């Protein structure tokens, strides 16, 4: 029986793709779970269509800080804000500062000291 080397290569790439998917899914699960333990007053990134995200933020009594195509940044001083966002229909909620550095605050200017 003669085997083709292409079958072995396809099998290897399938395992690599599976490992990447597993790591990415695990990371997303951990980041999502840690969001529930975030301190009140932190900025949250609500991922999903803007109309759905804005409606969820309003229902959860949050303040909208910024919005674009699929990420809306919001904040609330309530401890259960993340849970209320999910209950109001948010697809995915992440800690904005952890997820991408979005705090909703103006950018600080750094000056070099000589």
ZITA-V490207 format. One record per pair of residues at least 12 apart in sequence whose C-alpha atoms are under 10 Angstrom apart, sorted by the first residue. I is the first residue (numbers start at 1). GAP is how many residues later the second one is. Records with the same first field share a line. If there is no record, write none. Layout:
BEGIN
I=GAP + GAP
END
This chain:
BEGIN
28=64 + 66
31=62 + 63 + 64 + 67 + 68
32=50 + 60 + 61 + 62 + 63
33=60 + 61
34=60 + 61
35=47 + 48 + 58 + 59 + 60 + 61 + 63
36=43 + 44 + 45 + 46 + 47 + 57 + 58 + 59
37=42 + 43 + 45 + 58
38=41 + 42 + 43 + 44 + 56 + 57
39=37 + 38 + 39 + 40 + 41 + 42 + 56
40=35 + 36 + 37 + 38 + 39 + 40 + 41 + 42
41=21 + 33 + 34 + 35 + 36 + 37 + 38 + 40
42=32 + 33 + 34 + 35 + 36 + 37 + 39 + 53 + 54 + 55 + 61 + 62
43=20 + 21 + 22 + 29 + 30 + 31 + 32 + 33 + 34 + 51 + 52 + 53 + 54 + 55 + 58 + 59 + 60 + 61 + 62
44=18 + 20 + 21 + 27 + 28 + 29 + 30 + 31 + 32 + 37 + 38 + 41 + 49 + 50 + 51 + 52 + 53 + 54 + 55 + 58 + 59 + 60
45=20 + 21 + 22 + 25 + 26 + 27 + 28 + 29 + 30 + 47 + 48 + 49 + 50 + 51 + 52 + 53 + 54 + 55 + 57 + 58 + 59
46=21 + 24 + 25 + 26 + 27 + 28 + 36 + 39 + 40 + 44 + 45 + 46 + 47 + 48 + 49 + 50
47=22 + 23 + 24 + 25 + 26 + 43 + 44 + 45 + 46 + 47
48=21 + 22 + 23 + 24 + 42 + 43 + 44 + 45
49=19 + 20 + 21 + 22 + 23 + 41 + 42
50=17 + 18 + 19 + 20 + 21 + 22
51=18 + 19 + 21
52=18 + 20 + 36 + 37 + 38 + 39
53=14 + 17 + 18 + 19 + 20 + 21 + 32 + 33 + 35 + 36 + 37 + 38 + 39 + 40
54=13 + 18 + 19 + 20 + 36
55=30 + 33 + 34 + 35
56=28 + 29 + 30 + 31 + 32 + 33 + 34 + 35
57=15 + 16 + 17 + 18 + 19 + 24 + 25 + 27 + 28 + 29 + 31 + 32 + 33
58=16 + 27 + 30
59=25 + 26 + 28 + 29 + 30
60=16 + 18 + 20 + 21 + 22 + 23 + 24 + 25 + 26 + 27 + 28 + 29 + 30
61=13 + 14 + 15 + 16 + 17 + 20 + 23 + 24
62=12 + 13 + 14 + 15 + 16 + 19 + 20 + 22 + 23
63=12 + 13 + 14
64=12 + 40
65=38 + 39 + 40
66=36 + 37 + 38
71=21 + 22 + 25
72=21 + 24
73=20 + 21 + 22 + 23 + 29 + 30 + 31
74=19 + 21 + 22 + 29 + 30
75=21 + 28 + 29
82=12 + 13
END
